Structures are given as C-alpha cells and as structure tokens.
Amino acid sequence: MIEYDGHTYWGQAQLMRRPEVSGRTVTVVRPGCEDSGGQGEVEQDTEVEARELADVGPETAVLVGDSLFVREGRDLPEQLDDWFRSPPCTSPGRFELTAQWLGITSPNEPRFDGDVQAPYRLEVRVTDGPTRYVDATITIRATTGTHPALQPGDVESSLWEGGFVIATVRCDGEDFVATGIVAHPPDNP
C-alpha cells in the first residue's frame, strides 16, 4: 500500500509486461508499520519516487520499482489487461532470448539441492531478443531433448544469485520450448 495526494493505492497482481512510463515522477508515501506484535519500534513513513505511466495518469495508478499501485476505487482501462498476461510465442523458427532467471518448476523430485532434471519450466524476464518479448515475463519449457540443458550448479550460481539464461527457443503453439539453455551468473550475462 502507498499513499499519494491524500489517496490510498493498492499493489496489484504481478505484472507480466513492463508498462511504458512517461519519464515523469511523483513522490508517494509508503506508510510505516509495526509488525512485531507491539514489542518493537514502529517503522516511520517513507517517501519514495513513483514513475508516472504513459497510458494512465498518477490520479489512477503509478509504478514503484516493478510494482503497480492503483488508487482505491479506480480501475485500470481494459486495454491494459495485457500488462498482466505473458505474450504468446508467435515467432517463426528458432530464435534466441536472453533473460533474467526468476524461477524454476519441475514435476521431478529433486535428488539434491539445485538438482535440475528435464522436463522443467523456467520463469524468466526477457532482456534481449525479439522486441515483442523484451521486458515481458514468460515461461520457457525445457524437455529431455533440450541440449545444452541446465546443470545442477546453475541453480546455485545463477538462479539464486539473480543470474541470466540464454535460451534458443521455438514456438509450440503459444508456448516457448527450449532447444538449448545456458545459465550465466549475474556478472556475466
């Protein structure tokens, strides 16, 4: 929750695409809280900078970091619903994506911490590749045919440290399927 111009704004669901911003900023207040059950100090209110959205004025919504806040009692225009949906895979042939690695899920029971066994799904934020996917959060599916594939040490050296992956992918319907994935630590994208 934040406050701006005497109004309360609430955080929204995870953005799957980064909205465009106008370049202007406003100052909002992040109210302090006391979350120690009455046993600790009360955190003070904090002023933070919020970015104005290109398509919506700050009287309706603002962006603080990567989080969208919408004024209580207001709704975002329906045409902005795409901000909350990942783009479908629509590119022909194989193409390369560079992305910040956000998470991994697999139906396989890990044998040890950092174990990566296909099939698995990577949640990533695309930083380079076809323009339609850049700045979007997508899921890349890896199969037993993905080569090269992630290695056990990649989870610790890349995912846990905020690293990147470079994936060669193809579309299978609207899904992104990796034909190869290589992980990179955060200082070596």
Phi, psi and chi 1 to 4 in degrees:
 res  aa     phi    psi   chi1   chi2   chi3   chi4
   1 MET       -  141.1  177.7 -174.4   87.3      -
   2 ILE  -135.4  169.2   62.2  169.1      -      -
   3 GLU  -127.8  140.9  -65.3  172.2   -8.1      -
   4 TYR  -146.7  130.9  171.3   65.8      -      -
   5 ASP    52.0   38.6 -161.7   26.7      -      -
   6 GLY    80.9    8.1      -      -      -      -
   7 HIS  -120.8  153.2  -59.7  -79.4      -      -
   8 THR   -92.9  136.2  -60.2      -      -      -
   9 TYR  -121.9  136.5  -72.2   62.7      -      -
  10 TRP  -110.3  142.5  -65.3   98.1      -      -
  11 GLY   -66.1  147.3      -      -      -      -
  12 GLN  -109.1  178.1  -59.9  -58.8  -62.8      -
  13 ALA   -57.7  163.4      -      -      -      -
  14 GLN   -58.7  130.5  178.6 -177.7    1.3      -
  15 LEU   -75.2  131.1  -69.3  169.8      -      -
  16 MET   -97.0  -15.2  -58.7  -52.8  -80.8      -
  17 ARG  -134.9  144.6  -58.9  180.0 -162.2 -152.3
  18 ARG   -80.1  124.2  -79.6 -149.6  175.6  109.3
  19 PRO   -73.3  152.1   15.1  -17.8      -      -
  20 GLU   -73.0  145.2  -72.0 -172.9   38.9      -
  21 VAL  -114.3  158.4  -66.8      -      -      -
  22 SER   -82.4  -19.1   69.2      -      -      -
  23 GLY    99.0  -13.2      -      -      -      -
  24 ARG   -92.8  154.6  -67.4 -176.3  -64.6  -87.2
  25 THR  -128.1  159.9   61.1      -      -      -
  26 VAL  -134.0  157.5  -64.1      -      -      -
  27 THR   -96.9  127.5  -59.4      -      -      -
  28 VAL  -119.6  167.5  -60.0      -      -      -
  29 VAL  -115.3  127.6  174.1      -      -      -
  30 ARG   -96.6  107.6 -172.5  173.6  -53.1 -127.0
  31 PRO   -60.6  141.2  -20.1   30.7      -      -
  32 GLY   -69.0  166.1      -      -      -      -
  33 CYS  -145.7  165.8   64.8      -      -      -
  34 GLU  -127.0  103.7 -169.1  -80.4  -54.5      -
  35 ASP  -115.0   23.7   61.2   -2.6      -      -
  36 SER  -107.0   20.3   62.2      -      -      -
  37 GLY    69.0   30.5      -      -      -      -
  38 GLY    83.8    5.5      -      -      -      -
  39 GLN  -102.1   -5.7  -57.3  -59.4  -44.6      -
  40 GLY  -128.7 -170.6      -      -      -      -
  41 GLU   -78.5  151.1  -67.3 -176.6   29.7      -
  42 VAL   -87.1  127.8  175.3      -      -      -
  43 GLU   -70.3  136.9 -172.5  178.0  -60.4      -
  44 GLN   -77.8  156.1  -61.7  -63.1  -47.4      -
  45 ASP   -59.5  146.3  -68.6   -5.8      -      -
  46 THR  -127.4  131.7  -52.3      -      -      -
  47 GLU   -85.3  132.6  -71.6 -172.3  -10.2      -
  48 VAL  -132.6  158.6  -64.4      -      -      -
  49 GLU   -90.0  133.1 -164.3  168.7   86.8      -
  50 ALA  -116.7  144.3      -      -      -      -
  51 ARG   -93.7  139.4  -68.1  176.7  -74.4  161.7
  52 GLU   -80.0  136.6 -178.2 -179.4  -84.3      -
  53 LEU   -79.6  146.5  -59.4  161.9      -      -
  54 ALA   -67.7  -32.8      -      -      -      -
  55 ASP  -101.1   -7.2  -60.2  -37.6      -      -
  56 VAL  -142.8  132.3  179.7      -      -      -
  57 GLY   -74.6  160.8      -      -      -      -
  58 PRO   -66.7  -13.2   22.7  -30.5      -      -
  59 GLU   -72.4  -10.2   66.3  -78.7   -8.9      -
  60 THR  -114.5  -45.5  -60.2      -      -      -
  61 ALA  -158.5  155.1      -      -      -      -
  62 VAL  -142.7  163.1  -65.9      -      -      -
  63 LEU  -112.8  122.4 -163.3   62.7      -      -
  64 VAL  -115.8  112.3  177.4      -      -      -
  65 GLY    62.4 -124.1      -      -      -      -
  66 ASP  -104.6   13.6  -72.4  -26.3      -      -
  67 SER  -106.8  135.1  -61.5      -      -      -
  68 LEU   -94.7  132.1  178.4   69.6      -      -
  69 PHE  -121.2  130.0  -70.6   84.7      -      -
  70 VAL  -116.5  136.2  176.1      -      -      -
  71 ARG   -61.8  136.0 -177.6  172.3  154.5 -177.2
  72 GLU   -54.9  130.1 -169.2  169.0   54.2      -
  73 GLY    88.6   -4.4      -      -      -      -
  74 ARG  -110.2  154.8  -61.8  -84.9  172.9  102.0
  75 ASP  -121.7  148.8  -67.1  -42.6      -      -
  76 LEU   -75.8  147.8  -69.9  172.4      -      -
  77 PRO   -58.6  143.2  -21.7   31.3      -      -
  78 GLU   -57.4  -31.9  -77.0 -176.1   33.1      -
  79 GLN   -65.2  -10.7   68.8  -95.3   28.3      -
  80 LEU   -95.4    5.0  -56.1 -179.6      -      -
  81 ASP   -58.1  -26.5  -73.6  -11.3      -      -
  82 ASP   -61.2  -23.4  -80.4  -10.5      -      -
  83 TRP   -58.8  -24.6  -70.1   -5.4      -      -
  84 PHE  -103.5    8.1  -57.9   96.7      -      -
  85 ARG  -125.0  138.2  -73.3 -168.4  -69.9  -90.2
  86 SER   -70.3  145.9  -66.2      -      -      -
  87 PRO   -70.1  145.0   25.7  -32.5      -      -
  88 PRO   -74.5  155.5   27.7  -33.6      -      -
  89 CYS   -76.6  119.7 -170.3      -      -      -
  90 THR  -134.2    4.9   56.9      -      -      -
  91 SER   -83.3  140.7  -62.4      -      -      -
  92 PRO   -76.7  153.7   26.6  -31.6      -      -
  93 GLY    65.4 -161.5      -      -      -      -
  94 ARG   -95.2  147.5  -66.8  179.8 -176.4 -173.5
  95 PHE  -150.7  163.9   54.7   97.1      -      -
  96 GLU  -107.3  140.1 -169.7  171.3  -84.8      -
  97 LEU  -125.6  135.3  -62.3  172.0      -      -
  98 THR  -107.6  134.6  -59.3      -      -      -
  99 ALA  -151.7  149.7      -      -      -      -
 100 GLN   -74.9  130.0 -179.0 -175.5   11.7      -
 101 TRP   -82.9  117.8 -171.6   -1.8      -      -
 102 LEU  -102.2  -31.9  -56.2  175.0      -      -
 103 GLY  -175.8  169.1      -      -      -      -
 104 ILE  -143.7  140.7 -174.7  168.6      -      -
 105 THR  -133.2  148.3   56.8      -      -      -
 106 SER  -151.9  146.0  171.8      -      -      -
 107 PRO   -77.2  -11.4   28.8  -34.5      -      -
 108 ASN   -81.1  138.2  -61.9  -39.6      -      -
 109 GLU   -73.6  122.4 -173.0   69.6   32.2      -
 110 PRO   -65.3  142.2   15.3  -19.6      -      -
 111 ARG   -84.8  -22.7  -65.8  179.0  -57.1 -137.5
 112 PHE  -160.6  166.8   57.3   88.9      -      -
 113 ASP   -60.0  125.6 -153.4   13.5      -      -
 114 GLY    91.1    1.8      -      -      -      -
 115 ASP   -64.7  130.6 -174.4   22.2      -      -
 116 VAL  -126.4  113.4  179.2      -      -      -
 117 GLN  -128.8  128.9  -59.6  172.9   53.2      -
 118 ALA   -68.9  147.6      -      -      -      -
 119 PRO   -81.5  152.1   30.8  -33.3      -      -
 120 TYR  -153.0  166.8   51.2   83.3      -      -
 121 ARG  -124.5  132.0  -65.9  177.3 -177.0  -90.2
 122 LEU  -104.0  131.1  -62.0  177.7      -      -
 123 GLU   -96.4  126.4 -177.2 -180.0   10.7      -
 124 VAL  -138.3  157.7  -61.1      -      -      -
 125 ARG  -110.0  114.0  166.7   81.9   64.6 -178.2
 126 VAL   -70.1  129.0  178.3      -      -      -
 127 THR  -110.6  -21.1   58.2      -      -      -
 128 ASP  -154.4  143.5 -168.5   31.0      -      -
 129 GLY   146.3 -161.9      -      -      -      -
 130 PRO   -54.6  135.1  -27.5   35.9      -      -
 131 THR   -50.8  -38.0  -55.0      -      -      -
 132 ARG   -63.5  -16.8   70.0 -175.4   78.5  165.2
 133 TYR  -106.3  -16.4  -49.5  124.6      -      -
 134 VAL   -63.9  136.1  173.1      -      -      -
 135 ASP    72.0   14.3  -76.3  -25.9      -      -
 136 ALA  -106.8  150.9      -      -      -      -
 137 THR   -94.7  125.2  -61.2      -      -      -
 138 ILE  -133.1  170.2   62.5  168.1      -      -
 139 THR  -114.8  129.1  -60.6      -      -      -
 140 ILE  -108.7  127.7  -60.6  173.5      -      -
 141 ARG   -95.3  128.1 -173.4  169.4   38.8  122.4
 142 ALA  -106.2  139.0      -      -      -      -
 143 THR  -116.9  178.5   68.3      -      -      -
 144 THR   -65.8  -16.3   54.7      -      -      -
 145 GLY   -90.3   -1.1      -      -      -      -
 146 THR   -71.8  121.8  -59.9      -      -      -
 147 HIS  -149.6  126.8 -176.3   75.6      -      -
 148 PRO   -69.8  159.7   26.5  -31.8      -      -
 149 ALA  -121.4  168.1      -      -      -      -
 150 LEU   -65.1  148.2  -63.6  175.5      -      -
 151 GLN  -109.0  159.8  -58.1  -61.0  -50.2      -
 152 PRO   -53.0  -40.5  -28.4   36.0      -      -
 153 GLY   -68.8  -17.1      -      -      -      -
 154 ASP   -64.9  -33.6  -68.2  -23.7      -      -
 155 VAL   -61.5  -47.9  172.3      -      -      -
 156 GLU   -72.2  -43.8 -175.7  175.1   -9.9      -
 157 SER   -80.8  -21.6   67.8      -      -      -
 158 SER  -119.0  -61.2 -175.1      -      -      -
 159 LEU   -59.7  -51.7  172.6   60.4      -      -
 160 TRP   -67.1  -21.6  -67.3   -9.0      -      -
 161 GLU  -100.8    3.2  -60.1  -63.3  -35.2      -
 162 GLY    81.4   35.0      -      -      -      -
 163 GLY   -83.9 -168.1      -      -      -      -
 164 PHE  -122.3  161.8  -71.4   79.2      -      -
 165 VAL  -127.0  149.5  -66.9      -      -      -
 166 ILE  -116.7  119.9  -63.4  175.8      -      -
 167 ALA  -122.8  134.9      -      -      -      -
 168 THR   -93.3  123.6  -57.8      -      -      -
 169 VAL  -129.7  163.6  -61.1      -      -      -
 170 ARG  -137.6  161.5   64.9  176.7  173.8   76.1
 171 CYS   -90.7  138.7  -63.1      -      -      -
 172 ASP  -125.9   95.0 -179.5   10.2      -      -
 173 GLY    66.1 -125.7      -      -      -      -
 174 GLU   -97.8    2.7  -66.1 -173.9  -12.4      -
 175 ASP   -88.6  148.5  -65.4  -22.3      -      -
 176 PHE   -92.5  121.9  -63.8   85.2      -      -
 177 VAL  -119.5  126.7  177.2      -      -      -
 178 ALA   -80.8  131.0      -      -      -      -
 179 THR   -95.3  -17.9   58.8      -      -      -
 180 GLY  -163.6  144.4      -      -      -      -
 181 ILE  -141.2  133.4  -58.2  173.8      -      -
 182 VAL  -128.4  132.8  177.9      -      -      -
 183 ALA   -95.4  149.1      -      -      -      -
 184 HIS  -134.0  137.7  -66.2  -84.4      -      -
 185 PRO   -61.1  163.7  -17.6   27.7      -      -
 186 PRO   -60.9  -25.0   15.5  -24.3      -      -
 187 ASP   -91.8    8.9   57.8   -9.7      -      -
 188 ASN  -144.1   62.9 -171.2   16.5      -      -
 189 PRO   -69.2      -   16.6  -21.9      -      -
